Amino acid sequence: MAMRRQASACQQLGLIAQQRSDFAAAERWYLEALAIAERHPDELNPGSIHHQLGRIAEERGDYVTAERRYREAFAFNEELGDELGVALACHQLGVIAKEQNDLAAAEGWYRRSLAIKGKLRDEYGMASTYHELGIIAAERHDYATAERRYRKALAIKEKHGDEKSTASTCHQLATSPTCSTTSTWPSTGI
């Protein structure tokens, strides 16, 4: 129990440092939490720690390390039956594939994430994945599909009152070359 609290404290300190964009400090805290988790694998899931280390690498533009960390998060979460952790790792692997212009791989990861989130009834989590799938469709110049995916994301984000994410999806819709100008726009006051 004490090890779990210590690892959790390290993770929280890492998260605070990450939110401050102090990635070196965040990485140190996450690595300390990972060392504890590796010494007590029956008590702690290192998947979430690998995920956060992946986020740090991604922020630094180190996609090779980010992908490795997300794959490790995926493997640990899958082994331990943490379906939400698997879905989150799949989503981030989609982000990395998209950043490397591998749209087919990105779409595959996003679809896998979406399927798991759907199974878990994680509607809010599905919104970000629909948004990313919209970007993939737009990159392929399939604007009708992009608009449908953005609208699915938008409906969920509006339902949950997430104005910042709603604005981001509205931006994607507004810049989509075939977005219908007679479409119904969001009901929020944005």
N, C-alpha and C positions, 0 to 999 in steps of 0.2 A: 504494500500500500504506500509506504514512504517513497519507494522508487517511482511509482506512478505519479505521485504529487510532485516530486522533483522534476521528472521529465515534463510534466504538464507546465510547471513554472518556467522551465527553459523554453518550451514552445511559446508560451505567452509572451515572454520577454523577446523572443525572436520575432513574433508577430508585431509587437510594438516597434521594434527597431525597423522592421520591414515597412511598416506604415509611415515611418519617418524617412524612408529611403536610405537608411543606413544599412546597406546590404551586407557589408563586411560584419557588422555586429550581429545582424540577423542570422547570417550563416554560422557564425560561431555558436550562437545559442541553439540553433537547430542541430548542429553537429554534436553538441553536448547532449541534447535530448536523444539523438539517434544512438549515441554511445550507450546511454542508459537503457534504451529500448533493446539494443542488441545484446546487452548483458542479461536482460530479463524478457526473453521473447514470449514466454508463456503468460506474461502479465500485460505487455504493451504491444500495440500494433505500430510498427515503424512506417506503415504506409502513409499516414498523414504527414509524417516528418519528411519523407522522401518527396511528397507532393509539394510541401513548402520550399524545400531545397530546389525543386524544379522551377518554382515560381521565381526564386532568386536568380537562377541561371537564365531564365527567360527574360527577366528584366535587364540582365546584363547583355542580352543578345547572344548568349552561348547556347544555341539550340541543340547542339550535340549533347551537352551535359543535361540540359532540360529534358530532352527526350529520354535519356537514360534514367533520370530520376523519376519521371512520370511512368516509365515502364516498370521500375521497381515498385512504385506506389501501386500500380495496377496489379502486379504479381502478389504483393503482400495482401492487398485488399481482397483479391479474388480467393486466395488461399484461406483467408479468415472469414469469408462469406460477407464481407462488408460491401453490399451492392452499391450503396451511395458512393463510397470511396472509389469503386470501380468506375461508376458513371462519371465522376469528376476527373479521374485519370484519363478516361477515354476522351472527354471534352478537351482537356489540355493537350493530349496527343494530337487531336484535330487542329488545335491552334498552332502547334509546332509544324505540323505537315503543311498547313495553309501558309505559314510564314516562309516555308521552303518551296512554295509554289507546287506542292504535290496535292492538287485538288482532289484527285481520286482517293488518296489515302485520307485526307482531311474529311471528306464526306463520309467515308466508311467509319471513321472514329466517331464523328458526330452522330451518325445514325445509330451506332451501338449505344452511345451515351443516351440518346433520345429514347431508345427502346427500354433501357433500364429505368430511366426517370419516369417513363410512362407506367411501367410495371409497379414502381414505388408510389405512383400518384403524386410525383413531385412536379406539379404543374408549373410552379414558379421557376424551377430549374430548367424545365423544358423551354421556357421563353428564350433564355440565352442561347440554347442550342438551335432553336428555330431561327433566331437572328443570324447565327453563324452560317447555317445552311442557306439562308437568303443571300449572304455575301458570296458563298460559293456559286450559287446559281447566277448571280449578277456577274461574277468573274467569267462565267461561261457564256455570257450574253443571253441567258435564258431569263429574261426580265419578268415574264408572266409568273414563272415559278418563284423567282426572287420576291415578287410582290406578295404572292400567297404566303410565303414563309414569313416575311416581315409582318404581314397582317396577323398571322397567328401569334407571333411574338408580341405584337402590339396589344392585342386583345387581352393577353394574360398579364402583361405589365400594367395596363390600365386597371384591370380588375384588382390588382394588388397595390395600386396607388404608388407605383415606383416611377416618379416623374423623371428622374435622371435617365433611367434606362428607356423610358417612353420617348424622351427627347432624342436619344441616340437612334432608336428605330425609326422615328419620324424623319430624322435626317436621311437615313438610308432610303426610305420611301420617296422623299422629296428629290433625291438625286438619282433615282432610278429612271433611266431614259423612257420607259414605257409606262410609268406610273400614271394611272387614270386621273385626270384633273377633276373629274366629277365624282371621284370616290368620296366616301364618308371619311372625314378626318377624325382624329381622336376627340373624345368628349371632354378631356381634361383641359384646363385653362392654359396650357402651355403655348 
